[in-house]
């Protein structure tokens, strides 16, 4: 199978019980579904079952709308939360950024090269800094200033742009504002953030200088879903690098930026491929 082969991805979670795999497998086999990738996990703590199946679209005897309506009959008795996605429809990713460019550059590069098979309907920023860069790529740029007095209106505008873009996920590519609790609650599992892994040990604007003063031996970055609890959302991906006494704060920051780019890009890819499942405050990820 090539990367251009059209495929459907079935992803689901439900209370764990006997018969889930058999019911899904028998359903797919009955409709000639050719499974190219299959993963499942039973979590003993939450007592939930997670499954992801990739299928060759052309192998099925049903179109995708009929496939969904028929699968709903299988899903109901198991109380499944499920979706069937179509690779023919690219996921739509809205990027938010402030004044730090490295994650934005990286995502645009991976999008332009086709490494991230996504559409970027727009970029939103609380500064004008990257308008030229974004519009040079042919992507609409929206400047939405955020001040203590305008936060409510600003986040209402961000949500409006997100909805109008018919987006699937919002990515905070070093967006240095705290989203409102209402916005976080409205889109659980749809907003991805990146931060340095020093939190909560090294908080504030100069974490790499604090880390240098403490002589850290590992640095890294964490990509996670956004919740109302700042930087406490379910973790999707983490990247670490070993460092030593020769690293200046500036060199630590440079290495940290590399980690942030790698962690965020991986998190976005895992999300758009429906490989990430929320499991209370944690995630189940099929890589």
C-alpha positions in Angstrom: 0.0 0.0 0.0 1.4 3.4 -0.9 0.9 6.6 1.0 -1.6 7.8 -1.6 -3.9 4.7 -1.3 -7.2 5.8 0.0 -8.0 4.3 3.3 -10.6 4.5 6.1 -9.6 4.6 9.8 -11.9 3.2 12.4 -11.1 4.3 15.9 -13.1 3.6 19.0 -13.2 3.3 22.8 -15.7 1.7 25.0 -16.2 0.0 28.4 -14.1 -3.2 28.3 -16.0 -6.5 27.9 -15.8 -9.8 26.0 -16.7 -9.8 22.3 -15.6 -6.4 21.1 -12.8 -7.5 18.8 -15.0 -10.3 17.4 -17.9 -8.0 16.7 -15.8 -5.4 14.9 -13.8 -8.0 13.0 -16.8 -10.0 11.9 -18.5 -6.7 10.7 -15.5 -5.7 8.6 -15.1 -9.2 7.2 -18.7 -9.4 6.2 -18.2 -6.3 4.1 -14.9 -7.4 2.6 -12.8 -4.9 4.6 -9.1 -5.4 4.0 -7.4 -4.5 7.3 -3.9 -3.1 6.7 -3.1 -2.0 10.3 -4.7 -3.0 13.6 -4.1 -2.0 17.2 -6.0 -2.4 20.4 -5.5 -2.0 24.2 -7.5 -2.9 27.3 -6.7 -0.5 30.2 -7.1 -2.3 33.5 -7.3 0.9 35.5 -10.1 2.7 33.6 -11.7 -0.6 32.4 -11.9 0.8 28.9 -11.0 -0.8 25.6 -9.3 1.1 22.7 -9.1 0.1 19.1 -7.8 1.5 15.8 -8.1 -0.2 12.4 -7.0 1.0 9.0 -8.8 -0.4 5.9 -8.3 -0.2 2.2 -11.3 1.9 1.1 -11.6 0.1 -2.2 -11.9 -3.3 -0.6 -15.2 -2.5 1.1 -18.6 -3.2 -0.5 -20.1 -0.1 1.2 -19.6 3.6 0.6 -18.4 5.5 3.7 -21.8 6.9 4.6 -23.4 3.5 4.5 -20.4 2.0 6.4 -20.9 4.5 9.2 -24.6 4.0 9.5 -24.2 0.2 9.5 -21.4 0.3 12.0 -23.5 2.4 14.4 -25.6 -0.7 14.9 -22.6 -2.6 16.0 -21.3 0.3 18.2 -24.6 0.9 20.1 -24.7 -2.3 22.3 -21.1 -1.7 23.4 -21.6 2.0 24.2 -18.7 2.9 21.8 -17.3 6.3 21.2 -16.2 5.9 17.6 -15.4 7.5 14.3 -14.6 6.4 10.7 -12.3 8.9 9.0 -11.5 9.1 5.3 -7.9 9.8 4.1 -9.3 11.5 1.1 -10.3 14.4 3.3 -7.2 16.2 4.7 -7.5 17.3 8.3 -7.7 21.1 8.7 -5.3 22.6 11.2 -5.5 26.1 12.5 -2.2 27.4 13.9 -1.9 30.0 16.7 1.5 31.7 17.2 2.9 34.7 19.0 6.5 36.0 18.5 8.6 32.8 18.6 8.9 31.4 15.1 10.6 28.0 15.3 7.5 25.8 15.7 5.6 27.8 13.0 8.5 27.5 10.6 8.7 23.8 11.2 5.0 23.1 10.8 4.9 25.1 7.6 8.0 23.3 6.2 6.5 19.9 7.0 3.2 20.9 5.5 4.8 22.3 2.3 6.9 19.2 1.8 3.9 16.9 2.3 5.3 15.3 5.4 2.2 16.5 7.3 -0.7 15.7 5.0 -2.9 18.6 6.3 -4.7 21.7 5.2 -3.9 24.9 7.0 -6.9 27.2 6.5 -5.4 30.1 8.5 -2.9 31.2 11.1 -4.0 33.3 14.0 -1.6 35.5 16.0 -1.8 38.2 18.8 1.1 40.0 16.9 1.7 41.0 13.3 5.2 39.5 13.3 4.6 36.6 10.9 2.0 38.0 8.5 4.5 38.2 5.6 5.8 34.7 6.2 2.3 33.2 6.4 0.8 35.1 3.5 3.9 34.2 1.4 2.8 30.6 1.8 -0.6 31.5 0.5 -2.3 31.0 3.9 -4.7 33.6 5.4 -3.3 35.4 8.5 -5.5 36.9 11.2 -4.2 39.4 13.8 -6.2 39.1 17.0 -4.7 41.2 19.7 -5.0 40.1 23.3 -4.9 42.5 26.2 -6.2 42.1 29.8 -9.3 44.1 28.8 -10.0 42.3 25.5 -9.4 38.7 26.3 -13.1 37.6 26.2 -13.6 39.3 22.8 -10.3 38.0 21.5 -11.0 34.4 22.3 -14.5 34.7 20.9 -12.9 35.9 17.7 -10.4 33.0 17.7 -13.3 30.5 18.2 -15.2 32.2 15.3 -12.3 31.9 13.0 -11.8 28.3 14.0 -15.4 27.4 13.4 -15.5 29.3 10.1 -12.4 27.4 8.9 -14.2 24.1 9.6 -11.1 23.0 11.4 -10.4 19.7 13.1 -7.7 20.8 15.5 -6.1 24.0 16.9 -2.3 23.9 17.4 -0.6 26.4 19.7 2.8 26.8 18.1 4.4 28.8 21.0 1.2 30.9 21.4 2.1 32.8 24.6 -1.5 33.4 25.8 -3.6 31.3 28.2 -6.9 30.3 26.5 -10.1 30.8 28.4 -11.4 27.9 30.4 -14.6 28.1 28.4 -12.7 27.6 25.1 -10.7 24.7 26.5 -13.8 23.0 27.8 -15.6 23.4 24.5 -12.9 21.6 22.5 -11.5 18.8 24.6 -8.9 16.8 22.6 -8.9 19.4 19.8 -6.3 21.9 21.0 -2.6 20.9 21.1 0.1 22.9 22.9 3.9 22.6 23.2 6.0 23.6 26.2 9.4 23.0 27.6 9.6 20.0 29.9 11.0 22.0 32.7 7.5 22.8 33.9 6.7 22.9 36.7 10.3 22.8 37.9 11.4 25.9 36.0 8.5 28.3 35.5 8.6 31.7 34.0 10.0 33.4 30.9 13.6 32.2 31.3 13.4 28.5 32.0 16.7 27.6 30.2 18.6 30.1 32.3 17.1 28.5 35.4 18.0 25.1 34.1 21.6 26.2 33.4 21.9 27.4 36.9 20.8 24.1 38.3 23.1 22.1 35.9 20.4 19.9 34.3 21.5 16.9 32.4 18.3 16.3 30.3 16.2 18.9 28.5 13.2 18.4 26.3 9.7 19.3 25.4 6.1 18.1 25.9 3.2 18.2 23.5 -0.2 17.9 25.2 -3.9 18.6 24.9 -5.0 21.9 26.4 -7.3 21.9 29.4 -8.3 24.6 31.8 -5.4 23.4 34.1 -2.4 25.2 32.7 0.1 22.8 31.1 -1.6 19.8 32.9 -3.5 18.3 29.9 -3.1 14.8 28.7 0.4 14.2 27.2 0.7 13.2 23.5 4.5 13.2 22.9 7.7 14.0 24.8 11.2 14.5 23.4 14.4 14.7 25.5 18.1 15.4 24.8 21.1 14.8 27.0 23.1 18.0 27.8 26.2 18.7 29.9 28.2 21.4 31.6 29.4 22.8 28.2 26.0 24.1 27.3 25.4 27.8 27.8 21.8 29.0 28.4 21.7 30.0 24.7 22.8 26.6 23.6 20.3 25.0 25.9 17.6 27.1 24.4 18.6 26.2 20.9 18.5 22.5 21.8 15.2 23.0 23.4 13.7 24.6 20.3 14.7 21.5 18.3 12.9 19.3 20.9 9.8 21.5 20.8 9.6 21.3 17.0 10.0 17.5 17.0 7.5 16.9 19.8 4.9 19.2 18.3 5.1 17.9 14.8 4.9 14.3 16.0 1.8 15.2 18.2 0.1 16.8 15.2 0.8 13.7 13.0 -0.5 11.3 15.7 -3.6 13.4 16.2 -4.5 13.7 12.5 -4.0 10.0 12.0 -6.4 9.3 14.9 -3.7 7.5 16.8 -4.4 9.3 20.1 -7.2 8.3 22.5 -8.1 10.3 25.6 -8.2 8.1 28.7 -9.2 10.3 31.6 -6.1 12.5 32.3 -3.9 10.3 30.1 -3.7 9.1 26.5 -3.5 5.8 24.7 -1.4 6.1 21.6 -1.0 3.6 18.8 2.1 4.5 16.9 
